Amino acid sequence: MRAIIATVALALLSSLAHAAPDCEAVAAEKKLAGAAKNSFMKKCEREAGKSAAGEACAMKASEKKLAGAAKNSFVKKCEKDAAAAK
């Protein structure tokens, strides 16, 4: 079970590394350049990181069998801690 969890966590973390090319493709599609492109890239990468962290935190909550308000509280704190660790 732990091996599966570790594999899924690694897959989520590796998706963070692949978020930049997707953002780059969207920026090229929108024909962004200069400051507009830089701003878009920062926002896109930040959002990609949040979604990956959110998924990892949601998985942890599921492992702990949390539901409702307890799950929401746990995920929110987990995401906040993940952002602070960066």
Phi and psi in radians as a Rosetta constraint file:
Dihedral C 1 N 2 CA 2 C 2 CIRCULARHARMONIC -1.134 0.35
Dihedral N 2 CA 2 C 2 N 3 CIRCULARHARMONIC -0.585 0.35
Dihedral C 2 N 3 CA 3 C 3 CIRCULARHARMONIC -1.143 0.35
Dihedral N 3 CA 3 C 3 N 4 CIRCULARHARMONIC -0.671 0.35
Dihedral C 3 N 4 CA 4 C 4 CIRCULARHARMONIC -1.144 0.35
Dihedral N 4 CA 4 C 4 N 5 CIRCULARHARMONIC -0.773 0.35
Dihedral C 4 N 5 CA 5 C 5 CIRCULARHARMONIC -1.097 0.35
Dihedral N 5 CA 5 C 5 N 6 CIRCULARHARMONIC -0.762 0.35
Dihedral C 5 N 6 CA 6 C 6 CIRCULARHARMONIC -1.112 0.35
Dihedral N 6 CA 6 C 6 N 7 CIRCULARHARMONIC -0.690 0.35
Dihedral C 6 N 7 CA 7 C 7 CIRCULARHARMONIC -1.117 0.35
Dihedral N 7 CA 7 C 7 N 8 CIRCULARHARMONIC -0.774 0.35
Dihedral C 7 N 8 CA 8 C 8 CIRCULARHARMONIC -1.144 0.35
Dihedral N 8 CA 8 C 8 N 9 CIRCULARHARMONIC -0.717 0.35
Dihedral C 8 N 9 CA 9 C 9 CIRCULARHARMONIC -1.095 0.35
Dihedral N 9 CA 9 C 9 N 10 CIRCULARHARMONIC -0.730 0.35
Dihedral C 9 N 10 CA 10 C 10 CIRCULARHARMONIC -1.134 0.35
Dihedral N 10 CA 10 C 10 N 11 CIRCULARHARMONIC -0.652 0.35
Dihedral C 10 N 11 CA 11 C 11 CIRCULARHARMONIC -1.116 0.35
Dihedral N 11 CA 11 C 11 N 12 CIRCULARHARMONIC -0.710 0.35
Dihedral C 11 N 12 CA 12 C 12 CIRCULARHARMONIC -1.154 0.35
Dihedral N 12 CA 12 C 12 N 13 CIRCULARHARMONIC -0.727 0.35
Dihedral C 12 N 13 CA 13 C 13 CIRCULARHARMONIC -1.167 0.35
Dihedral N 13 CA 13 C 13 N 14 CIRCULARHARMONIC -0.635 0.35
Dihedral C 13 N 14 CA 14 C 14 CIRCULARHARMONIC -1.213 0.35
Dihedral N 14 CA 14 C 14 N 15 CIRCULARHARMONIC -0.456 0.35
Dihedral C 14 N 15 CA 15 C 15 CIRCULARHARMONIC -1.174 0.35
Dihedral N 15 CA 15 C 15 N 16 CIRCULARHARMONIC -0.488 0.35
Dihedral C 15 N 16 CA 16 C 16 CIRCULARHARMONIC -1.106 0.35
Dihedral N 16 CA 16 C 16 N 17 CIRCULARHARMONIC -0.697 0.35
Dihedral C 16 N 17 CA 17 C 17 CIRCULARHARMONIC -1.179 0.35
Dihedral N 17 CA 17 C 17 N 18 CIRCULARHARMONIC -0.470 0.35
Dihedral C 17 N 18 CA 18 C 18 CIRCULARHARMONIC -1.599 0.35
Dihedral N 18 CA 18 C 18 N 19 CIRCULARHARMONIC -0.019 0.35
Dihedral C 18 N 19 CA 19 C 19 CIRCULARHARMONIC -1.219 0.35
Dihedral N 19 CA 19 C 19 N 20 CIRCULARHARMONIC -0.596 0.35
Dihedral C 19 N 20 CA 20 C 20 CIRCULARHARMONIC -1.058 0.35
Dihedral N 20 CA 20 C 20 N 21 CIRCULARHARMONIC -0.799 0.35
Dihedral C 20 N 21 CA 21 C 21 CIRCULARHARMONIC -1.061 0.35
Dihedral N 21 CA 21 C 21 N 22 CIRCULARHARMONIC -0.650 0.35
Dihedral C 21 N 22 CA 22 C 22 CIRCULARHARMONIC -1.113 0.35
Dihedral N 22 CA 22 C 22 N 23 CIRCULARHARMONIC -0.748 0.35
Dihedral C 22 N 23 CA 23 C 23 CIRCULARHARMONIC -1.114 0.35
Dihedral N 23 CA 23 C 23 N 24 CIRCULARHARMONIC -0.703 0.35
Dihedral C 23 N 24 CA 24 C 24 CIRCULARHARMONIC -1.085 0.35
Dihedral N 24 CA 24 C 24 N 25 CIRCULARHARMONIC -0.727 0.35
Dihedral C 24 N 25 CA 25 C 25 CIRCULARHARMONIC -1.132 0.35
Dihedral N 25 CA 25 C 25 N 26 CIRCULARHARMONIC -0.725 0.35
Dihedral C 25 N 26 CA 26 C 26 CIRCULARHARMONIC -1.156 0.35
Dihedral N 26 CA 26 C 26 N 27 CIRCULARHARMONIC -0.708 0.35
Dihedral C 26 N 27 CA 27 C 27 CIRCULARHARMONIC -1.092 0.35
Dihedral N 27 CA 27 C 27 N 28 CIRCULARHARMONIC -0.705 0.35
Dihedral C 27 N 28 CA 28 C 28 CIRCULARHARMONIC -1.165 0.35
Dihedral N 28 CA 28 C 28 N 29 CIRCULARHARMONIC -0.696 0.35
Dihedral C 28 N 29 CA 29 C 29 CIRCULARHARMONIC -1.100 0.35
Dihedral N 29 CA 29 C 29 N 30 CIRCULARHARMONIC -0.655 0.35
Dihedral C 29 N 30 CA 30 C 30 CIRCULARHARMONIC -1.437 0.35
Dihedral N 30 CA 30 C 30 N 31 CIRCULARHARMONIC -0.043 0.35
Dihedral C 30 N 31 CA 31 C 31 CIRCULARHARMONIC 0.988 0.35
Dihedral N 31 CA 31 C 31 N 32 CIRCULARHARMONIC 0.789 0.35
Dihedral C 31 N 32 CA 32 C 32 CIRCULARHARMONIC -1.483 0.35
Dihedral N 32 CA 32 C 32 N 33 CIRCULARHARMONIC 2.579 0.35
Dihedral C 32 N 33 CA 33 C 33 CIRCULARHARMONIC -2.585 0.35
Dihedral N 33 CA 33 C 33 N 34 CIRCULARHARMONIC 2.796 0.35
Dihedral C 33 N 34 CA 34 C 34 CIRCULARHARMONIC 1.088 0.35
Dihedral N 34 CA 34 C 34 N 35 CIRCULARHARMONIC -2.365 0.35
Dihedral C 34 N 35 CA 35 C 35 CIRCULARHARMONIC -1.119 0.35
Dihedral N 35 CA 35 C 35 N 36 CIRCULARHARMONIC -0.634 0.35
Dihedral C 35 N 36 CA 36 C 36 CIRCULARHARMONIC -1.102 0.35
Dihedral N 36 CA 36 C 36 N 37 CIRCULARHARMONIC -0.709 0.35
Dihedral C 36 N 37 CA 37 C 37 CIRCULARHARMONIC -1.175 0.35
Dihedral N 37 CA 37 C 37 N 38 CIRCULARHARMONIC -0.767 0.35
Dihedral C 37 N 38 CA 38 C 38 CIRCULARHARMONIC -1.053 0.35
Dihedral N 38 CA 38 C 38 N 39 CIRCULARHARMONIC -0.770 0.35
Dihedral C 38 N 39 CA 39 C 39 CIRCULARHARMONIC -1.111 0.35
Dihedral N 39 CA 39 C 39 N 40 CIRCULARHARMONIC -0.783 0.35
Dihedral C 39 N 40 CA 40 C 40 CIRCULARHARMONIC -1.076 0.35
Dihedral N 40 CA 40 C 40 N 41 CIRCULARHARMONIC -0.772 0.35
Dihedral C 40 N 41 CA 41 C 41 CIRCULARHARMONIC -1.079 0.35
Dihedral N 41 CA 41 C 41 N 42 CIRCULARHARMONIC -0.775 0.35
Dihedral C 41 N 42 CA 42 C 42 CIRCULARHARMONIC -1.059 0.35
Dihedral N 42 CA 42 C 42 N 43 CIRCULARHARMONIC -0.804 0.35
Dihedral C 42 N 43 CA 43 C 43 CIRCULARHARMONIC -1.136 0.35
Dihedral N 43 CA 43 C 43 N 44 CIRCULARHARMONIC -0.776 0.35
Dihedral C 43 N 44 CA 44 C 44 CIRCULARHARMONIC -1.077 0.35
Dihedral N 44 CA 44 C 44 N 45 CIRCULARHARMONIC -0.810 0.35
Dihedral C 44 N 45 CA 45 C 45 CIRCULARHARMONIC -1.167 0.35
Dihedral N 45 CA 45 C 45 N 46 CIRCULARHARMONIC -0.649 0.35
Dihedral C 45 N 46 CA 46 C 46 CIRCULARHARMONIC -1.120 0.35
Dihedral N 46 CA 46 C 46 N 47 CIRCULARHARMONIC -0.776 0.35
Dihedral C 46 N 47 CA 47 C 47 CIRCULARHARMONIC -1.157 0.35
Dihedral N 47 CA 47 C 47 N 48 CIRCULARHARMONIC -0.648 0.35
Dihedral C 47 N 48 CA 48 C 48 CIRCULARHARMONIC -1.113 0.35
Dihedral N 48 CA 48 C 48 N 49 CIRCULARHARMONIC -0.697 0.35
Dihedral C 48 N 49 CA 49 C 49 CIRCULARHARMONIC -1.149 0.35
Dihedral N 49 CA 49 C 49 N 50 CIRCULARHARMONIC -0.680 0.35
Dihedral C 49 N 50 CA 50 C 50 CIRCULARHARMONIC -1.131 0.35
Dihedral N 50 CA 50 C 50 N 51 CIRCULARHARMONIC -0.752 0.35
Dihedral C 50 N 51 CA 51 C 51 CIRCULARHARMONIC -1.156 0.35
Dihedral N 51 CA 51 C 51 N 52 CIRCULARHARMONIC -0.659 0.35
Dihedral C 51 N 52 CA 52 C 52 CIRCULARHARMONIC -1.173 0.35
Dihedral N 52 CA 52 C 52 N 53 CIRCULARHARMONIC -0.749 0.35
Dihedral C 52 N 53 CA 53 C 53 CIRCULARHARMONIC -1.132 0.35
Dihedral N 53 CA 53 C 53 N 54 CIRCULARHARMONIC -0.679 0.35
Dihedral C 53 N 54 CA 54 C 54 CIRCULARHARMONIC -1.105 0.35
Dihedral N 54 CA 54 C 54 N 55 CIRCULARHARMONIC -0.704 0.35
Dihedral C 54 N 55 CA 55 C 55 CIRCULARHARMONIC -1.152 0.35
Dihedral N 55 CA 55 C 55 N 56 CIRCULARHARMONIC -0.725 0.35
Dihedral C 55 N 56 CA 56 C 56 CIRCULARHARMONIC -1.124 0.35
Dihedral N 56 CA 56 C 56 N 57 CIRCULARHARMONIC -0.727 0.35
Dihedral C 56 N 57 CA 57 C 57 CIRCULARHARMONIC -1.180 0.35
Dihedral N 57 CA 57 C 57 N 58 CIRCULARHARMONIC -0.654 0.35
Dihedral C 57 N 58 CA 58 C 58 CIRCULARHARMONIC -1.126 0.35
Dihedral N 58 CA 58 C 58 N 59 CIRCULARHARMONIC -0.653 0.35
Dihedral C 58 N 59 CA 59 C 59 CIRCULARHARMONIC -1.138 0.35
Dihedral N 59 CA 59 C 59 N 60 CIRCULARHARMONIC -0.731 0.35
Dihedral C 59 N 60 CA 60 C 60 CIRCULARHARMONIC -1.068 0.35
Dihedral N 60 CA 60 C 60 N 61 CIRCULARHARMONIC -0.711 0.35
Dihedral C 60 N 61 CA 61 C 61 CIRCULARHARMONIC -1.110 0.35
Dihedral N 61 CA 61 C 61 N 62 CIRCULARHARMONIC -0.678 0.35
Dihedral C 61 N 62 CA 62 C 62 CIRCULARHARMONIC -1.143 0.35
Dihedral N 62 CA 62 C 62 N 63 CIRCULARHARMONIC -0.698 0.35
Dihedral C 62 N 63 CA 63 C 63 CIRCULARHARMONIC -1.050 0.35
Dihedral N 63 CA 63 C 63 N 64 CIRCULARHARMONIC -0.638 0.35
Dihedral C 63 N 64 CA 64 C 64 CIRCULARHARMONIC -1.461 0.35
Dihedral N 64 CA 64 C 64 N 65 CIRCULARHARMONIC -0.002 0.35
Dihedral C 64 N 65 CA 65 C 65 CIRCULARHARMONIC 1.021 0.35
Dihedral N 65 CA 65 C 65 N 66 CIRCULARHARMONIC 0.726 0.35
Dihedral C 65 N 66 CA 66 C 66 CIRCULARHARMONIC -1.523 0.35
Dihedral N 66 CA 66 C 66 N 67 CIRCULARHARMONIC 2.646 0.35
Dihedral C 66 N 67 CA 67 C 67 CIRCULARHARMONIC -2.578 0.35
Dihedral N 67 CA 67 C 67 N 68 CIRCULARHARMONIC 2.785 0.35
Dihedral C 67 N 68 CA 68 C 68 CIRCULARHARMONIC 1.121 0.35
Dihedral N 68 CA 68 C 68 N 69 CIRCULARHARMONIC -2.395 0.35
Dihedral C 68 N 69 CA 69 C 69 CIRCULARHARMONIC -1.108 0.35
Dihedral N 69 CA 69 C 69 N 70 CIRCULARHARMONIC -0.613 0.35
Dihedral C 69 N 70 CA 70 C 70 CIRCULARHARMONIC -1.129 0.35
Dihedral N 70 CA 70 C 70 N 71 CIRCULARHARMONIC -0.711 0.35
Dihedral C 70 N 71 CA 71 C 71 CIRCULARHARMONIC -1.148 0.35
Dihedral N 71 CA 71 C 71 N 72 CIRCULARHARMONIC -0.819 0.35
Dihedral C 71 N 72 CA 72 C 72 CIRCULARHARMONIC -1.035 0.35
Dihedral N 72 CA 72 C 72 N 73 CIRCULARHARMONIC -0.759 0.35
Dihedral C 72 N 73 CA 73 C 73 CIRCULARHARMONIC -1.117 0.35
Dihedral N 73 CA 73 C 73 N 74 CIRCULARHARMONIC -0.775 0.35
Dihedral C 73 N 74 CA 74 C 74 CIRCULARHARMONIC -1.094 0.35
Dihedral N 74 CA 74 C 74 N 75 CIRCULARHARMONIC -0.818 0.35
Dihedral C 74 N 75 CA 75 C 75 CIRCULARHARMONIC -1.100 0.35
Dihedral N 75 CA 75 C 75 N 76 CIRCULARHARMONIC -0.751 0.35
Dihedral C 75 N 76 CA 76 C 76 CIRCULARHARMONIC -1.071 0.35
Dihedral N 76 CA 76 C 76 N 77 CIRCULARHARMONIC -0.788 0.35
Dihedral C 76 N 77 CA 77 C 77 CIRCULARHARMONIC -1.168 0.35
Dihedral N 77 CA 77 C 77 N 78 CIRCULARHARMONIC -0.711 0.35
Dihedral C 77 N 78 CA 78 C 78 CIRCULARHARMONIC -1.064 0.35
Dihedral N 78 CA 78 C 78 N 79 CIRCULARHARMONIC -0.791 0.35
Dihedral C 78 N 79 CA 79 C 79 CIRCULARHARMONIC -1.110 0.35
Dihedral N 79 CA 79 C 79 N 80 CIRCULARHARMONIC -0.699 0.35
Dihedral C 79 N 80 CA 80 C 80 CIRCULARHARMONIC -1.117 0.35
Dihedral N 80 CA 80 C 80 N 81 CIRCULARHARMONIC -0.754 0.35
Dihedral C 80 N 81 CA 81 C 81 CIRCULARHARMONIC -1.135 0.35
Dihedral N 81 CA 81 C 81 N 82 CIRCULARHARMONIC -0.680 0.35
Dihedral C 81 N 82 CA 82 C 82 CIRCULARHARMONIC -1.145 0.35
Dihedral N 82 CA 82 C 82 N 83 CIRCULARHARMONIC -0.700 0.35
Dihedral C 82 N 83 CA 83 C 83 CIRCULARHARMONIC -1.172 0.35
Dihedral N 83 CA 83 C 83 N 84 CIRCULARHARMONIC -0.640 0.35
Dihedral C 83 N 84 CA 84 C 84 CIRCULARHARMONIC -1.221 0.35
Dihedral N 84 CA 84 C 84 N 85 CIRCULARHARMONIC -0.502 0.35
Dihedral C 84 N 85 CA 85 C 85 CIRCULARHARMONIC -1.307 0.35
Dihedral N 85 CA 85 C 85 N 86 CIRCULARHARMONIC -0.327 0.35
